[in-house]
Amino acid sequence: MKMKQLCIALLCGFTVAAPAADVTRYLVVKGQDYHQTNATTVISLTNSLPFRFITSVDAATATSITNVTVKTPSAQVLQLTNMDGNYDYEAGTSSKTTLDANFKAGEVTSLFQAR
């Protein structure tokens, strides 16, 4: 059984290539989860919250950054959770309309606090 995530809109995803960078990657994605059990059938997941907003930051080392927040276009400030130096935030909704209302298109600002 395969699990796939098909993104409706990729807002931002970059790999940072800088000397002595504190962050190696950051990602902001808005999309929908699908379930695929064979080569032809793709089904939208409806038992869970299939419409997702995901933001992620990978630190260069487990201690190179200590805090990450993201400000959405609708001025929400999201605190990312630290999982061994990788910071993540994920929110799910049951409809695309709710996802679009909660996470509007536009500029997303990330703030990293380095050691």
Beta strands, then each sheet from edge to edge (+ up, - down):
strand 1: 2-15
strand 2: 23-36
strand 3: 42-44
strand 4: 51-59
strand 5: 65-71
strand 6: 77-79
strand 7: 81-83
strand 8: 86-93
strand 9: 109-114
sheet 1: 1+ 2- 3+
sheet 2: 1+ 2- 4+ 8- 7+
sheet 3: 6+ 5- 9+
end
